[in-house]
Amino acid sequence: MPPETSPDSAAGRFGALGEAELQTLDRLLDSAEHTRWQGFYADRERACPFFVDAPDENLVEWLDRGLIAPGAALDLGCGNGRNAVHLAERGFTVQGVDLSAQALQWAGERAQRQGVVIELLQASVFDRPPAVASLDLVYDSGCFHHIAPHRRQGYIRLLAHALRAGGLVGLVCFRPEGGSGWTDDEVYRRGSLGGGLGYTEADLRALWGECFEIVELRCMHMQPAGSARFGLPSLWVMLARLRQAP
């Protein structure tokens, strides 16, 4: 077991592991994590902040400001499709990927209701990675903080490979107060991510900065009840542009 650490010191800690070692660590977490997502979206009325129709406030703002232009987009961990549908409405060709069949059914119903087409795929992005240089935008609202510590760097490199030159990543993830508060070592000791890991600003800059130029990194803006946009201050939002393929 690796020594006790938190994400902000973990940028290079798993870089030397081979695929067999990565898969061994996968097996420590797979049972708890896959079980969690298969039942998570079963009750659409449950009290969950993001079981709403509204897209993320930062996504709408970035589009309105012209920081993101229409193109080929991948919504990772698309859930009920609220962001994927918004991207399609704004002129993107969109694929949504999620582990949960129930989430994808919900997303498909939303797309049909809104009169847009999105491709939906039930998969892990590690098992079904996008083609190299095939995307203009990867949007991740709540997926990264559920990526296991030993897969973080591989995840970032995978997204970098999938983006075209100058492509963008939009990220929404837990701030420290929003996550489980567990260190990396606790994740493996408990066999779970504890509902998601929180990151500091320094964590995100260290982890993403090698391959990406960070355009914007801020707290998500709280939105009032009934707003047409989703926002909680316990989340980071980050827009980053590919600067080099790994």
Residue pairs with C-beta under 8 A, 6 or more apart in sequence:
1 185
1 188
1 189
2 13
2 14
2 184
2 185
2 188
3 185
4 183
4 184
4 185
5 13
5 183
5 184
5 185
6 183
6 184
7 149
7 152
7 184
7 197
7 198
7 199
7 200
7 203
7 207
8 199
8 200
8 202
8 203
8 206
10 149
10 152
10 184
10 203
11 153
11 206
11 207
12 153
13 149
13 184
14 22
14 149
14 150
14 152
14 153
15 153
17 25
17 150
22 150
22 151
22 154
25 148
25 150
25 188
26 148
26 150
26 151
28 188
28 191
29 148
29 187
29 188
29 191
29 192
29 193
31 191
32 191
32 192
32 193
33 146
33 148
33 192
33 193
34 99
37 98
37 99
37 100
37 103
38 99
38 100
38 101
38 102
40 100
40 102
40 103
41 79
41 80
41 100
41 102
41 103
41 106
42 102
44 51
44 80
44 106
45 51
49 230
49 232
50 79
50 80
50 82
50 141
50 142
50 230
51 80
52 82
52 230
53 82
53 110
54 82
54 223
54 227
54 228
54 229
54 230
55 82
55 83
55 85
55 86
55 229
55 230
56 83
56 141
56 172
56 220
56 229
56 230
56 231
56 237
57 220
57 221
57 223
57 227
57 229
57 230
57 231
58 170
58 172
58 220
58 221
58 231
58 237
58 239
59 68
59 83
59 86
59 87
59 139
59 141
59 170
60 86
60 229
62 68
62 170
62 216
62 239
63 90
67 168
67 215
67 216
67 239
68 137
68 168
68 170
68 239
69 136
70 90
70 91
70 92
71 92
71 93
71 135
71 136
71 137
72 92
72 93
72 134
72 135
72 136
72 137
73 84
73 87
73 92
73 93
73 94
73 95
73 135
73 136
73 137
73 138
73 139
74 94
74 95
74 96
74 97
74 130
74 135
74 137
74 138
74 139
74 162
75 81
75 83
75 84
75 87
75 94
75 95
75 96
75 97
75 139
75 140
75 141
76 97
76 125
76 138
76 139
76 140
76 143
77 97
77 98
77 99
77 140
77 141
77 142
77 143
77 146
78 84
78 96
78 97
78 98
78 103
78 104
78 107
78 120
79 98
79 100
79 103
79 106
79 107
79 141
79 142
80 103
80 106
80 107
80 110
81 96
81 103
81 106
81 107
81 108
81 110
81 111
81 118
81 120
82 110
82 230
83 139
83 141
84 94
84 96
84 107
84 111
84 118
84 139
85 107
85 110
85 111
85 114
85 116
85 118
87 94
87 137
87 139
88 94
88 111
88 114
88 116
88 117
88 118
89 114
89 116
92 137
94 118
94 119
95 118
95 119
95 120
95 121
95 130
96 104
96 107
96 118
96 119
96 120
96 121
97 120
97 121
97 122
97 123
97 125
97 128
98 104
98 107
98 120
98 122
99 122
99 123
99 124
100 122
101 122
104 120
104 121
104 122
107 118
107 120
108 118
108 120
111 117
111 118
121 128
125 155
125 158
126 151
126 154
126 155
126 158
129 158
129 161
129 162
130 162
131 162
132 161
132 162
133 161
133 162
133 163
133 164
133 165
134 162
134 164
135 162
135 163
135 164
135 167
136 163
136 164
136 167
136 168
137 167
137 168
137 169
137 170
138 159
138 162
138 163
138 167
138 168
138 169
138 170
139 169
139 170
140 159
140 169
140 170
140 171
140 172
140 173
141 170
141 171
141 172
142 172
142 173
142 196
144 155
144 171
144 173
145 173
145 174
145 179
145 193
145 196
145 197
145 198
145 199
146 193
146 196
146 197
147 155
148 187
148 193
149 184
149 187
149 197
152 207
153 207
156 207
156 208
156 210
156 211
156 212
156 246
157 211
157 246
159 169
160 211
160 212
160 242
160 244
160 245
160 246
161 245
161 246
163 169
163 242
164 242
165 242
166 241
166 242
167 241
167 242
168 215
168 239
168 240
168 241
168 242
169 208
169 212
169 238
169 239
169 240
169 242
170 237
170 238
170 239
171 204
171 208
171 236
171 237
171 238
171 239
171 240
172 220
172 235
172 236
172 237
172 238
173 199
173 204
173 235
173 236
173 238
174 196
174 197
174 198
174 199
174 234
174 235
174 236
175 198
175 199
175 200
175 219
175 233
175 234
175 235
175 236
176 198
176 199
176 200
177 198
177 234
178 196
178 198
178 232
178 234
178 235
179 194
179 195
179 196
179 197
179 198
179 199
180 193
180 194
180 195
180 196
180 197
180 198
181 194
181 198
182 190
182 193
182 194
182 197
186 194
187 193
187 194
187 197
199 207
199 236
201 217
201 236
204 214
204 217
204 236
204 238
205 214
205 217
208 214
208 238
208 240
210 246
211 242
211 243
211 244
211 245
211 246
212 240
212 241
212 242
212 243
213 240
213 241
213 242
213 243
214 238
214 239
214 240
215 239
215 240
215 241
216 237
216 238
216 239
217 236
217 237
217 238
217 239
218 236
218 237
219 233
219 235
219 236
219 237
220 231
220 232
220 233
220 234
220 235
220 236
220 237
221 231
221 233
222 231
222 232
222 233
223 229
223 230
223 231
223 232
